[in-house]
């Protein structure tokens, strides 16, 4: 097993903006494309509720916490621009936490 670093967010998409939210926060969305510019990025998972509940989880997966922090620092200006552009897509946004997890060898 290898260790992987993950950042987990909880979102409630803004009513009527769900498709735009998916386009921005999904595995091939705007955030994934931004993070792909950083070393050690392993992908993004968008978890949508099967029970009709409004909240979604987004998990950004990284080789290490240092890779994530380096990407955030290097792309800080682009991150801020995208964050502002995505604000109208989210009725609520909460950082659940930063986690180190065991993952299969890559």
trRosetta pair geometry for C-beta under 8 A, 3 or more apart (Angstrom, degrees):
i j d omega theta_ij theta_ji phi_ij phi_ji
1 102 4.5 -1 173 -167 136 108
1 103 6.9 135 -164 62 84 28
1 104 6.8 -68 -119 -106 66 31
1 105 7.0 -131 -118 -47 20 73
2 102 7.4 134 73 -157 34 59
2 103 5.7 -37 73 70 84 81
2 104 7.3 15 25 119 92 21
2 105 5.2 108 -20 -103 110 54
2 106 6.5 -60 34 1 155 84
3 64 7.8 57 104 -99 100 74
3 100 5.7 -3 -173 -176 112 102
3 101 7.2 147 -155 77 62 33
3 102 6.4 -48 -100 -100 57 48
3 103 7.3 94 -152 20 13 85
4 42 6.4 -39 -148 14 125 162
4 61 5.9 -4 166 -165 128 95
4 62 6.8 147 -175 75 78 44
4 63 6.8 -68 -127 -125 71 26
4 100 7.4 157 80 -156 38 55
4 101 5.5 -27 65 67 87 85
4 102 7.6 72 19 179 85 8
4 103 4.1 22 -5 1 127 135
5 61 7.6 140 81 -161 50 47
5 62 4.5 -31 73 73 98 100
5 63 7.1 9 22 88 96 25
5 64 5.3 72 -8 -164 128 19
5 65 4.5 180 -123 -59 155 61
5 67 7.3 163 45 48 132 99
5 68 5.9 -116 110 -14 133 129
5 98 7.2 -3 -174 -179 98 90
5 99 7.2 156 -158 86 52 48
5 100 5.7 -30 -101 -101 68 67
5 101 7.8 148 -102 20 19 75
6 59 5.4 -9 -170 -170 119 98
6 60 6.7 153 -156 76 62 49
6 61 5.3 -18 -102 -103 89 63
6 62 7.0 174 -82 23 38 76
6 98 7.5 169 89 -157 46 48
6 99 4.9 -17 64 65 92 97
6 100 7.8 161 20 -93 74 20
6 101 5.8 6 5 6 120 121
7 59 7.3 155 75 -155 46 48
7 60 4.6 -7 54 55 98 105
7 62 7.5 40 -8 -3 94 116
7 68 6.4 140 -31 -151 122 150
7 95 7.5 -47 -176 -147 95 97
7 97 7.9 -148 -146 108 52 36
7 98 5.4 -17 -104 -107 75 74
7 99 7.7 171 -85 22 28 74
8 57 6.2 -16 -166 -168 95 107
8 58 7.3 156 -153 80 47 50
8 59 5.3 -10 -102 -103 77 77
8 95 7.7 107 85 -170 56 56
8 96 4.1 -48 106 62 102 122
8 97 5.8 8 50 54 104 65
8 98 7.8 -172 18 -83 74 28
8 99 6.4 26 -9 2 113 119
9 57 7.0 150 79 -158 50 55
9 58 4.6 -10 59 57 102 99
9 59 7.9 -166 24 -72 68 36
9 60 7.8 41 -3 -8 105 99
9 93 6.6 -16 -175 -164 116 82
9 94 6.8 151 -162 79 66 46
9 95 5.9 -43 -106 -107 76 48
9 96 6.3 -170 -103 2 17 90
10 55 5.6 -5 -174 -171 100 118
10 56 7.4 155 -157 79 52 44
10 57 5.8 -30 -99 -99 64 69
10 92 7.5 -20 117 118 89 104
10 93 7.6 155 85 -154 56 36
10 94 4.6 -10 59 61 100 101
10 96 5.4 94 -23 -56 96 105
11 21 7.1 172 135 -165 140 127
11 25 6.8 -91 20 -119 164 172
11 55 6.9 149 80 -154 39 66
11 56 5.0 -20 66 62 93 94
11 57 7.7 160 21 -95 77 20
11 58 6.3 35 -4 -10 119 111
11 90 5.3 -84 -153 -128 106 110
11 92 6.7 160 -156 87 42 67
11 93 5.5 1 -107 -104 79 69
11 94 7.8 -170 -72 25 40 67
12 54 5.0 38 -143 128 95 110
12 55 5.3 -47 -82 -94 79 67
12 56 7.5 153 -92 15 30 76
12 90 6.9 100 67 -166 55 70
12 91 4.5 -59 102 67 102 103
12 92 4.0 42 28 38 110 101
12 93 8.0 -123 28 -56 67 46
13 17 5.8 -154 172 84 96 85
13 18 4.8 94 123 -102 155 64
13 21 3.9 -85 -120 -34 118 169
13 54 7.1 -134 40 -179 76 87
13 56 6.6 43 -28 1 96 125
13 89 6.4 -45 -144 164 79 77
13 90 6.5 -67 -117 -107 37 50
13 91 6.7 41 112 5 21 94
14 17 4.1 27 73 33 98 130
14 21 7.2 166 28 -60 73 120
14 88 6.3 -46 -6 159 163 55
14 89 5.6 -146 14 -173 110 24
14 90 6.1 -24 -34 11 89 4
14 91 4.7 138 -94 -49 58 81
15 18 8.0 -10 -143 -37 28 91
15 91 7.0 50 -15 -58 72 134
17 20 4.8 -54 -173 49 79 116
17 21 5.6 93 124 -33 85 96
17 88 6.9 -167 -114 131 163 81
17 89 4.9 -155 144 -133 133 62
18 21 5.4 -52 -147 32 32 117
18 22 6.5 33 155 -19 65 101
19 22 5.8 -50 -151 34 33 111
19 23 6.5 34 150 -19 63 106
20 23 5.5 -53 -148 36 34 114
20 24 6.4 27 155 -14 66 108
20 89 5.3 -132 110 -113 106 115
21 24 6.0 -65 -151 40 29 105
21 25 5.8 -17 169 18 69 118
21 56 7.6 144 145 23 131 153
21 89 4.6 156 -86 173 76 113
21 90 7.0 116 -116 -72 113 67
22 25 6.6 -75 -124 55 21 83
22 26 4.9 35 179 -45 67 119
22 29 7.1 -159 147 -79 42 132
22 46 6.7 130 -133 141 69 166
22 48 7.9 -11 -97 -66 105 134
23 26 6.6 -18 -99 15 14 115
23 29 5.5 134 154 -123 33 103
23 30 7.1 51 132 -18 73 96
24 29 4.9 76 150 176 12 130
24 30 4.5 -25 -139 27 65 117
24 31 6.3 65 161 -16 70 93
24 86 5.1 148 175 -115 154 114
24 89 5.9 136 27 57 149 175
25 29 5.4 -2 30 71 12 163
25 30 7.8 -19 -52 45 38 86
25 31 5.8 25 -114 16 50 130
25 44 7.4 -133 177 153 57 139
25 46 5.5 112 122 -100 91 122
25 56 7.4 112 109 112 145 142
25 58 5.2 -86 -178 -97 115 139
25 86 7.6 107 -56 -153 93 139
25 89 7.8 -179 -21 123 112 140
26 29 4.2 116 49 -33 69 114
26 32 7.1 -55 98 -12 51 131
26 44 7.3 127 143 103 25 115
26 46 4.7 -65 -112 -3 55 146
27 32 5.8 76 176 -80 31 158
27 43 6.2 7 -150 -175 95 102
27 44 5.3 -174 -115 79 51 79
27 45 6.4 15 -83 -101 101 37
27 46 6.3 -121 -35 4 72 94
28 32 5.7 -95 -122 74 15 148
28 33 7.5 46 179 -51 52 91
29 32 5.2 100 53 13 61 103
29 33 7.1 -116 112 -4 33 93
29 44 7.3 -75 41 81 96 144
29 46 7.7 64 -3 -44 133 136
30 33 5.9 -58 -150 36 28 109
30 34 6.5 28 153 -19 64 105
30 82 5.9 176 146 -149 119 121
30 85 7.9 -107 161 93 162 127
30 86 7.2 -171 78 -71 141 119
31 34 5.6 -53 -150 35 35 112
31 35 6.2 27 157 -13 68 108
31 44 6.2 95 100 -80 106 167
31 58 7.7 39 77 180 157 144
31 60 7.4 -94 145 -90 121 119
31 82 6.8 145 -88 150 67 141
31 86 7.8 17 -55 -64 105 160
32 35 5.9 -58 -143 43 29 106
32 36 6.2 41 154 -33 64 105
32 43 6.9 8 -138 -151 112 55
32 44 4.5 -122 -87 20 97 126
33 36 5.6 -46 -145 24 30 119
33 37 7.7 41 153 -26 54 93
34 37 6.3 -53 -177 15 38 112
34 75 6.3 141 177 164 98 151
34 78 6.1 179 -140 131 114 118
34 79 6.7 128 166 -90 144 66
34 82 5.9 -81 -61 -22 154 167
35 38 5.6 -54 -168 28 54 112
35 41 4.7 147 146 -128 95 143
35 44 6.8 117 44 -47 146 113
35 60 6.3 -157 -106 -152 166 120
35 71 6.3 50 -141 164 68 150
36 41 5.6 -136 -100 87 38 149
37 71 7.4 132 85 -145 76 102
37 75 6.3 113 84 -79 126 138
38 41 5.1 99 74 -39 89 114
38 67 6.6 125 148 169 109 85
38 68 7.7 81 134 -114 152 33
38 70 6.8 146 -157 95 112 85
38 71 2.8 5 -122 -109 155 119
38 74 6.7 149 -105 57 96 127
38 75 6.6 -94 -62 -9 107 130
39 63 7.8 -49 139 27 74 132
39 67 5.6 -116 98 -141 77 104
39 70 7.1 -18 50 93 100 132
39 71 7.2 -159 39 -69 57 98
40 62 5.3 45 132 -169 102 84
40 63 3.5 -102 -153 26 98 112
40 64 5.9 -62 -165 28 150 77
40 66 8.0 79 20 84 173 74
40 67 2.9 -61 68 -149 152 159
40 68 7.4 -96 100 -42 122 56
40 70 8.0 82 30 53 129 119
40 71 7.6 -131 58 -38 98 120
41 60 7.8 -52 -143 -178 91 93
41 61 7.5 97 -172 86 55 63
41 62 6.0 -38 -108 -107 45 74
41 63 7.8 -57 -29 -8 16 86
41 67 7.2 -159 -51 146 54 123
41 71 6.8 82 -61 -84 106 159
42 61 3.9 -70 77 115 108 104
42 62 6.0 -170 10 -91 95 17
42 63 6.4 133 -42 -52 107 63
42 106 7.5 -118 -121 -89 119 150
43 61 5.2 3 62 50 68 115
44 58 6.4 -8 -173 -172 106 93
44 59 6.8 158 -157 82 55 52
44 60 5.2 -18 -104 -103 87 65
44 61 7.0 -169 -82 12 34 81
45 57 7.9 5 106 108 94 91
45 58 7.2 164 84 -154 54 45
45 59 4.4 -1 53 54 102 103
45 61 7.1 55 -8 -24 98 113
46 56 6.3 -5 -173 175 85 127
46 57 7.7 159 -158 85 40 52
46 58 5.6 -11 -106 -105 66 79
47 56 6.2 158 81 -168 58 71
47 57 4.2 -1 54 58 115 96
47 58 7.5 -158 21 -72 76 32
47 59 7.1 46 -13 -7 110 104
48 56 5.2 -24 -101 -114 60 104
49 52 6.6 -72 111 40 114 16
49 53 4.1 -83 154 56 172 90
49 54 7.4 1 26 19 137 11
49 55 6.5 72 -35 68 128 62
49 56 6.9 -120 -15 -88 81 57
54 91 7.9 -22 153 51 134 136
55 92 7.7 -42 -106 74 93 122
57 96 7.3 -2 -133 -18 102 149
60 68 7.4 113 118 -121 118 118
61 103 8.0 92 -159 -83 124 160
62 65 7.2 114 93 -80 133 27
62 67 5.0 -177 -179 83 115 114
62 68 4.4 -106 -44 -57 174 98
62 71 7.8 -141 -116 10 131 137
63 67 5.0 70 55 -2 93 157
64 67 4.7 106 57 0 79 98
64 68 7.3 -141 99 -1 48 84
65 68 5.6 -54 -152 37 37 113
65 69 6.2 34 153 -16 70 108
65 98 6.9 73 -118 168 110 126
65 100 7.2 -54 -42 -77 111 98
66 69 5.8 -55 -142 41 30 109
66 70 6.1 32 157 -21 65 108
67 70 5.8 -57 -145 37 27 111
67 71 6.3 29 155 -20 63 106
68 71 5.8 -57 -151 35 29 111
68 72 6.4 28 154 -18 64 107
68 98 8.0 178 95 -141 159 117
69 72 5.7 -52 -147 36 32 113
69 73 6.4 30 155 -18 65 106
70 73 5.8 -56 -148 38 31 109
70 74 6.1 25 157 -16 67 111
71 74 5.9 -59 -140 41 28 106
71 75 5.9 -11 171 16 66 115
72 75 6.7 -74 -132 56 19 85
72 76 6.5 55 158 -82 59 75
72 79 6.4 30 -144 -58 65 166
73 76 6.0 -12 -153 -44 28 109
75 78 4.7 -56 -174 52 88 112
75 79 5.2 101 119 -35 89 97
76 79 5.5 -55 -142 35 27 116
76 80 6.4 28 159 -21 63 104
77 80 5.9 -53 -151 32 30 110
77 81 6.7 29 152 -17 63 105
78 81 5.7 -52 -149 35 35 112
78 82 6.3 29 156 -13 67 107
79 82 6.0 -61 -149 41 28 106
79 83 6.0 31 154 -24 65 110
80 83 5.6 -53 -143 35 29 115
80 84 6.5 29 158 -17 63 104
81 84 6.1 -57 -154 36 28 108
81 85 6.4 25 151 -17 64 110
82 85 5.5 -56 -145 39 34 113
82 86 6.1 24 158 -14 68 111
83 86 6.1 -64 -145 41 26 104
83 87 7.0 53 152 -50 60 88
84 87 5.8 -26 -157 -11 35 118
86 89 5.1 -54 -168 31 67 120
86 90 6.6 43 145 -11 87 110
87 90 6.5 -81 -155 42 33 98
90 93 4.7 33 156 -52 148 105
95 98 8.0 -7 175 -40 114 78
103 106 7.6 19 116 -45 115 93
